[in-house]
Amino acid sequence: MRKTVCVLALLLVVGSLAVCAESVDVVRVGILTDVHVHDGDSPGEHKVMTNYPERLSAFVDAMNAWPADGVLQLGDLVNGNFVLGGGLGDPARIGTLLKGAVALLAEIDGPLYHVLGNHDMYDLSKTEVLAAHGLEAGYYSFDLGGFHFVVLDAEFNPDGTDYDHVFMRTKGLIPPDELAWLVADLAETALPTIVCLHQPLDVDFEALAGGPPVTNHLDVRRALADSGVVVAVFQGHDHENRLATIDGIHYVTFAAMVDDTEPKPPTWAYITLDPIARTISIVGEGEQADYELQFGEAP
């Protein structure tokens, strides 16, 4: 009788551990993009950028209440000094605006991961932006629960040099050394992987850029598909919702948080990643669309 009780107790403990393991594997990630923090508005671009503190604070409160296991900021956190339809002002203040925005987001109760955007370097060097974010490099990777995340830096000139005070530059590049790092990083994980960057990889031509937003996007997409582990790409830049599936990988473009002259609500996404069910559930706030995505073979 005593042996039976012990066996039952052991089974209960093992079952409890299994349930705990499954619950830990489910990851909740918050996403915001294209805040364009500024102390003025840009009527020529229909951007209202002065109300960013209330928007960022609302986002922080939502993430902490959820709560999120981690938060991704997908670039263009700060706007360049020049705004269409507005005044120039002193470009030296842009760095202060960026630091203020980072400080607001630092109130999130959990890890915060930054992606570099093209506007971030309009009046700053990449070194200054990295320092404001507490980063040593613009590309890196990390694990959250049962998922691997890769952050890419597309803010490079055609010759592979860093963006640095690049007024109105939109076209980016993943240079050879970063692409080689990406391939090696993906080869070292068996976890389902989410790749994050600012300019989208699913767009083959953009009028403003005069070509693809990431000039070597086909090489990057090939590397992601060949890895066999990438299940989704999270990207910003275009300010509007878009979903494309290429080679079995979901490319999700998230709507911008920046306000419009025709007012729109603060915008962000709640994302639940389930490695057991193999699902990506995106619930939008404001202008962000909802998506229910499956990756791999359903269980």
GUMARGU-988132 format. One line per 3 residues: their letters; for each residue x, z, y of C-alpha. Coordinates in Angstrom, 1 decimal, always signed. Last residue first. Example, Ala and Ser with C-alpha at 12.3 -4.5 7.8 and 13.67 -1.06 7.14 Angstrom:
<rs>
sa	+13.7,+7.1,-1.1 ~ +12.3,+7.8,-4.5 $
</rs>
This chain:
<rs>
pae	-0.2,-33.2,+19.1 ~ -0.3,-36.2,+21.5 ~ +2.6,-38.5,+21.2 $
gfq	+5.0,-38.8,+24.1 ~ +3.6,-38.0,+27.5 ~ +0.1,-37.4,+28.6 $
ley	-1.0,-37.3,+32.2 ~ -4.0,-35.7,+34.0 ~ -3.9,-36.6,+37.7 $
daq	-5.5,-35.1,+40.8 ~ -4.9,-36.7,+44.2 ~ -3.2,-35.1,+47.1 $
ege	-4.9,-35.4,+50.5 ~ -5.7,-31.7,+50.8 ~ -4.7,-29.8,+47.7 $
gvi	-4.0,-31.7,+44.5 ~ -4.1,-30.6,+40.9 ~ -1.5,-32.3,+38.7 $
sit	-1.6,-31.7,+35.0 ~ +1.3,-33.0,+33.0 ~ +0.7,-32.9,+29.2 $
rai	+2.7,-32.7,+26.1 ~ +0.3,-30.2,+24.4 ~ +3.3,-28.1,+23.4 $
pdl	+5.5,-29.1,+26.3 ~ +2.9,-28.1,+28.9 ~ +3.6,-28.8,+32.5 $
tiy	+1.2,-27.5,+35.1 ~ +1.5,-29.0,+38.6 ~ -0.1,-27.6,+41.8 $
awt	+0.3,-30.2,+44.5 ~ +0.5,-30.2,+48.3 ~ -1.4,-31.3,+51.4 $
ppk	-2.4,-29.5,+54.6 ~ -5.7,-31.0,+55.8 ~ -6.0,-34.3,+57.6 $
pet	-6.5,-34.8,+61.3 ~ -6.9,-38.4,+62.6 ~ -3.7,-38.1,+64.7 $
ddv	-2.2,-37.3,+61.3 ~ -0.6,-34.2,+59.8 ~ +2.6,-34.1,+57.7 $
maa	+2.1,-32.8,+54.2 ~ +2.7,-36.2,+52.6 ~ +1.0,-37.5,+49.5 $
ftv	+3.0,-37.5,+46.2 ~ +4.3,-40.6,+44.4 ~ +4.1,-40.1,+40.6 $
yhi	+6.2,-42.4,+38.3 ~ +5.0,-41.7,+34.8 ~ +7.5,-42.9,+32.1 $
gdi	+6.3,-44.9,+29.1 ~ +8.5,-47.9,+30.0 ~ +6.8,-48.0,+33.5 $
tal	+3.7,-46.0,+34.3 ~ +2.7,-46.1,+38.0 ~ +0.8,-43.5,+40.0 $
rne	+0.4,-43.6,+43.8 ~ -0.8,-41.1,+46.4 ~ +0.3,-41.7,+50.0 $
hdh	+3.2,-40.5,+52.3 ~ +5.5,-43.3,+51.1 ~ +8.6,-41.1,+51.1 $
gqf	+7.8,-38.9,+48.0 ~ +8.9,-38.9,+44.4 ~ +8.3,-37.2,+41.1 $
vav	+9.5,-39.1,+38.0 ~ +8.0,-38.4,+34.6 ~ +8.7,-38.3,+30.9 $
vvg	+12.5,-38.6,+30.8 ~ +13.8,-37.8,+27.3 ~ +14.5,-41.1,+25.6 $
sda	+17.6,-41.6,+27.7 ~ +17.2,-45.4,+27.7 ~ +14.1,-45.2,+29.9 $
lar	+15.9,-43.1,+32.5 ~ +19.0,-45.3,+32.5 ~ +16.9,-48.4,+32.8 $
rvd	+15.0,-46.9,+35.8 ~ +18.3,-46.2,+37.5 ~ +19.6,-49.7,+37.0 $
lhn	+16.3,-51.2,+38.2 ~ +16.3,-48.9,+41.3 ~ +19.7,-50.3,+42.5 $
tvp	+18.6,-50.8,+46.1 ~ +16.4,-47.7,+46.2 ~ +13.7,-48.5,+48.8 $
pgg	+13.5,-52.0,+47.3 ~ +14.0,-54.8,+49.8 ~ +13.7,-55.3,+53.5 $
ala	+13.6,-51.5,+54.0 ~ +10.5,-51.7,+56.3 ~ +8.9,-54.4,+54.2 $
efd	+9.3,-52.5,+50.9 ~ +10.0,-54.4,+47.7 ~ +10.4,-53.4,+44.0 $
vdl	+8.7,-50.1,+44.3 ~ +8.7,-47.9,+41.1 ~ +11.9,-46.0,+42.1 $
pqh	+10.4,-44.2,+45.1 ~ +12.6,-42.8,+47.9 ~ +12.7,-38.9,+47.8 $
lcv	+14.0,-37.9,+44.3 ~ +12.9,-35.9,+41.3 ~ +13.4,-36.6,+37.6 $
itp	+11.3,-34.6,+35.1 ~ +12.7,-34.2,+31.6 ~ +11.2,-33.3,+28.2 $
lat	+13.9,-31.2,+26.6 ~ +16.5,-32.6,+24.3 ~ +19.3,-32.3,+26.9 $
eal	+22.9,-33.4,+27.0 ~ +22.4,-37.1,+27.1 ~ +20.3,-36.7,+30.3 $
dav	+23.2,-35.1,+32.1 ~ +25.6,-37.8,+31.0 ~ +23.4,-40.6,+32.2 $
lwa	+22.8,-38.9,+35.5 ~ +26.5,-38.2,+36.0 ~ +27.2,-41.9,+35.5 $
led	+24.5,-42.8,+38.0 ~ +26.0,-40.3,+40.5 ~ +29.4,-41.8,+40.1 $
ppi	+28.0,-45.4,+40.5 ~ +26.0,-44.7,+43.7 ~ +22.2,-44.1,+43.7 $
lgk	+21.2,-46.0,+46.8 ~ +18.9,-45.7,+49.7 ~ +17.0,-47.9,+52.2 $
trm	+15.1,-46.0,+54.9 ~ +17.5,-45.9,+57.8 ~ +15.8,-45.4,+61.2 $
fvh	+18.8,-43.7,+62.8 ~ +21.4,-42.8,+60.2 ~ +23.2,-39.7,+61.6 $
dyd	+25.3,-39.4,+58.4 ~ +24.1,-41.0,+55.1 ~ +26.9,-40.6,+52.6 $
tgd	+29.1,-43.5,+51.7 ~ +28.3,-45.7,+48.7 ~ +28.9,-49.0,+50.5 $
pnf	+25.2,-49.7,+50.7 ~ +24.7,-46.3,+52.5 ~ +23.7,-43.2,+50.5 $
ead	+20.7,-40.9,+50.7 ~ +19.5,-41.5,+47.1 ~ +20.2,-38.0,+45.9 $
lvv	+18.7,-37.2,+42.5 ~ +17.2,-33.9,+41.3 ~ +17.0,-33.6,+37.5 $
fhf	+14.6,-31.2,+35.8 ~ +14.6,-30.1,+32.2 ~ +11.5,-28.6,+30.7 $
ggl	+10.6,-25.9,+28.2 ~ +10.8,-23.0,+30.6 ~ +12.5,-24.3,+33.8 $
dfs	+15.9,-26.0,+33.3 ~ +18.2,-27.2,+36.0 ~ +19.8,-30.4,+37.3 $
yyg	+21.9,-31.5,+40.3 ~ +22.1,-34.1,+43.0 ~ +22.5,-33.5,+46.7 $
ael	+25.7,-31.5,+46.3 ~ +26.9,-28.0,+47.3 ~ +23.4,-26.8,+48.2 $
gha	+22.4,-23.8,+50.4 ~ +19.6,-25.9,+51.9 ~ +20.9,-25.6,+55.5 $
alv	+24.4,-26.3,+54.1 ~ +23.2,-29.5,+52.3 ~ +21.6,-30.7,+55.6 $
etk	+24.8,-30.1,+57.6 ~ +27.0,-31.8,+55.0 ~ +24.6,-34.7,+54.9 $
sld	+25.2,-35.2,+58.6 ~ +22.4,-34.6,+61.1 ~ +20.3,-36.6,+63.5 $
ymd	+18.6,-39.1,+61.2 ~ +19.9,-37.3,+58.1 ~ +16.7,-35.4,+57.1 $
hng	+14.7,-38.5,+57.8 ~ +16.3,-40.2,+54.7 ~ +15.2,-37.4,+52.4 $
lvh	+17.2,-34.8,+50.4 ~ +15.5,-32.9,+47.6 ~ +15.3,-29.1,+47.7 $
ylp	+14.6,-26.7,+44.9 ~ +13.0,-23.3,+45.5 ~ +13.2,-20.6,+42.9 $
gdi	+10.6,-17.8,+43.0 ~ +8.6,-15.7,+45.4 ~ +8.3,-18.2,+48.2 $
eal	+9.3,-16.7,+51.6 ~ +12.3,-19.0,+51.6 ~ +9.9,-21.8,+52.6 $
lav	+9.7,-20.3,+56.1 ~ +13.5,-20.0,+56.3 ~ +13.9,-23.6,+55.3 $
agk	+11.6,-24.7,+58.1 ~ +13.6,-22.7,+60.6 ~ +16.9,-24.1,+59.4 $
llt	+15.5,-27.6,+59.8 ~ +14.3,-26.9,+63.4 ~ +17.7,-25.4,+64.3 $
gir	+19.4,-28.5,+63.0 ~ +17.1,-30.7,+65.0 ~ +17.9,-28.9,+68.2 $
apd	+21.2,-30.7,+68.8 ~ +19.2,-34.0,+69.2 ~ +18.2,-33.0,+72.7 $
glg	+14.9,-34.5,+73.8 ~ +13.8,-38.0,+72.7 ~ +10.3,-38.3,+74.1 $
ggl	+7.2,-39.5,+72.2 ~ +5.5,-42.8,+71.3 ~ +7.7,-43.4,+68.3 $
vfn	+9.7,-40.3,+67.5 ~ +13.5,-40.0,+67.9 ~ +15.0,-36.7,+67.0 $
gnv	+14.7,-37.3,+63.3 ~ +12.0,-35.4,+61.3 ~ +12.7,-32.4,+59.1 $
ldg	+11.5,-31.8,+55.6 ~ +12.0,-35.5,+54.8 ~ +12.6,-34.6,+51.2 $
lql	+10.8,-33.7,+47.9 ~ +10.5,-29.9,+48.2 ~ +10.1,-28.6,+44.7 $
vgd	+8.8,-25.1,+43.9 ~ +9.4,-22.9,+40.9 ~ +7.5,-20.7,+38.4 $
apw	+4.5,-20.9,+40.8 ~ +2.0,-18.0,+41.1 ~ -0.8,-18.9,+42.0 $
anm	-0.8,-16.4,+44.8 ~ +2.9,-17.0,+45.6 ~ +2.4,-20.8,+45.7 $
adv	-0.7,-20.6,+47.8 ~ +0.9,-18.2,+50.4 ~ +3.9,-20.5,+50.6 $
fas	+1.7,-23.5,+51.2 ~ -0.3,-21.8,+53.9 ~ +2.9,-20.7,+55.6 $
lre	+4.2,-24.3,+55.4 ~ +1.1,-25.6,+57.0 ~ +0.9,-22.9,+59.7 $
pyn	+4.5,-23.5,+60.6 ~ +4.2,-27.3,+60.6 ~ +1.7,-27.5,+63.4 $
tmv	+4.0,-29.4,+65.8 ~ +4.4,-32.5,+63.6 ~ +1.3,-34.6,+64.2 $
khe	+2.3,-38.1,+63.0 ~ +0.3,-41.2,+63.8 ~ +3.5,-43.3,+63.9 $
gps	+3.1,-44.3,+67.5 ~ +1.6,-40.9,+68.2 ~ +4.8,-39.1,+67.2 $
dgd	+4.3,-35.4,+67.8 ~ +6.8,-32.9,+69.2 ~ +8.7,-29.8,+68.1 $
hvh	+9.5,-31.4,+64.7 ~ +9.1,-30.8,+61.0 ~ +8.6,-34.0,+59.1 $
vdt	+6.6,-32.4,+56.2 ~ +7.3,-35.3,+53.9 ~ +6.9,-33.6,+50.5 $
lig	+5.4,-30.6,+48.8 ~ +5.4,-29.7,+45.1 ~ +4.5,-26.5,+43.2 $
vrv	+5.5,-26.1,+39.6 ~ +3.9,-24.1,+36.8 ~ +5.7,-24.3,+33.5 $
vdv	+4.2,-23.7,+30.0 ~ +7.1,-22.7,+27.8 ~ +6.6,-19.0,+28.5 $
sea	+3.0,-19.1,+27.1 ~ +4.2,-20.8,+23.9 ~ +7.0,-18.2,+23.4 $
cva	+4.5,-15.3,+24.0 ~ +2.1,-16.7,+21.4 ~ +5.0,-17.0,+18.9 $
lsg	+6.2,-13.5,+19.6 ~ +2.7,-12.2,+19.0 ~ +2.5,-14.0,+15.7 $
vvl	+5.9,-12.6,+14.6 ~ +4.7,-9.1,+15.5 ~ +1.4,-9.5,+13.7 $
lla	+3.2,-10.8,+10.6 ~ +5.6,-7.9,+10.6 ~ +2.7,-5.4,+10.9 $
lvc	+0.9,-7.1,+8.0 ~ +4.1,-7.0,+5.9 ~ +4.6,-3.3,+6.7 $
vtk	+0.9,-2.5,+5.8 ~ +1.3,-4.3,+2.5 ~ +4.6,-2.4,+1.7 $
rm	+2.8,+0.9,+2.4 ~ +0.0,+0.0,+0.0 $
</rs>
